[in-house]
Amino acid sequence: MTIIRTLSLTTALIFTLGLSQPAHAQGTQIAFGGLKHDSSLPIEVTSDQLSVDQGTGKALFSGNVVIGQGPMRLTAQTVEVIYASEGGKIARLLASGGVTMTNAGEAAEAQRAEYDLESATVVLTGNVLLTQANSALSGERMVIDLDTGTGRMDGRVKTILQSGNE
């Protein structure tokens, strides 16, 4: 009876997290309700230093970089801003060094992140860890679609689900 109850709780938690296949699979679909986000909002960047290269259209923020866009926050040691070829709008943000992204109580950590504002996607790579409430997912690569709040985790995905029996 205890085994059946534990399996039922685990199954319920998997469906609650939106996983479409077993958590130990190589690639896992994930619902990121808290990571749904409006990528058209203004971006605020704070850092210890800023270097700008007018020739390449790039800006490099370094040292305790904090990026805010609405309720979403991204922190890293360095962030390179790449502007679109026309219009002067930000096209992409490339973050590295202790990357952490938070929004609505969910948090993702990785070695690197690429935020493409035009496609409203974030690609996190290198020891990715996602925490949602008391559950955690880890893998090597995670792609988040900010328009839909959905994503995919790849690369030997590992999941820790809390059963409520503490």
Secondary structure, DSSP 4 states (H G I P E B T S, - for coil): -HHHHHHHHHHHHHHHHT-SS-TTSSEEEEE-GGG---TTS--EEE-SEEEEETTTTEEEEEEEEEEEETTEEEEEEEEEEEE-TTTT-EEEEEEEEEEEEEETTEEEEEEEEEEETTTTEEEEEEEEEEEETTEEEEEEEEEEETTTTEEEEESS-EEE---S--
